[in-house]
Amino acid sequence: MKPPGKPASPLRNIAVHSLLIGAVAASVGGVVFFFVLFLPDFNIYWWIFAPIILAFYQAPAAFLFWLWKKKRPRTLTTDESEPPPSSPPD
């Protein structure tokens, strides 16, 4: 863990944000792959199994997104010693 006050290295930021780009690419790729494979021979069975198949193809995207959320730096920090902002006067 980095001590507080030291910024993360730029290469780490690039690596962390590439996980998000990979998640988006995997998500789009999964949908395209579904259409390429199943649209030419689409019947009632594919209609019934389509949600399961799409979820299966979206699993890599969900995994990459989970990794991105786990590794990204926290940008919104709250200082609990400060009182919450008051409402504007009437």
N, C-alpha and C positions, 0 to 999 in steps of 0.2 A: 504494500500500500504506500502511496506517496504521502509525504507529510503535507499538512495543510499549507496552502500558500504557494506551493510550487505548481506552475502550470504543466499540463500534460504536453508531451512532445508532439510536434506537428505530424510525425509519421504515425504515431498511435491514433491521432484524430482521423487521419486518412484511412487507416486500417479499420477503425470502428465504423466510419461512415460508408465504407465499401460494403459492409455487411448489410446496411439498409438498401444500397443499390442492388446488391445481389438478391435480397429478398423480393424487391419489386420485379427484377428480371425473372426470378424463378416463378413468381406468381403469374406474370404474363405468359411465360413459357408453358406453364402448366395448363392454362386455359387454351392456348394455341394448340398444344399437343393433344388435348382432349378433342378439339374440333377436327384436327387433321386425322386422327385415328377413327373417331366414331361418327362423324357427320356423313361420310359417304354411305355407310350402311346403317343408318339410324332406324330403329324400330321400337316397338313398345318396351322391349326388355331394356334397351339403353335408356329409354325415358325413365323407367323405374329405377335403374341403377345409377343414373347420372349424378345425383348428389353424392353418392358414396365415391364414385370414381373421381369427381372433381375434388372432393376433400382429400383423397389419396394423392392427387397430383399437386395439391396446395401444401402438403406436409413439409416439403423442403423450404418453402417460402416462410411458413410459420416458424420453423426452427431457426432460420436466419434472422427473422424479425425478433424472436425471443433473445437470441445472442446479442443483437444490436441493443435492445433495451437493457440487457444486463450489463453491457460493457460501456455504454455511452456515459460521458461525464454528466453529472447533474448540473444543469444550468440554473435552475430555480432553487435557491437556498433560502430558507426562512430563518430569521433570527428571532428566537423566542423571547428575547429580552425586550424587543420592541413591541409596543401595543399595536393592535390592528388599526388600520386607518379608519378615522371616524367618517361619518357621513357628512356630505357638504351641508352648510347651513341653508336654512330656507329663505 
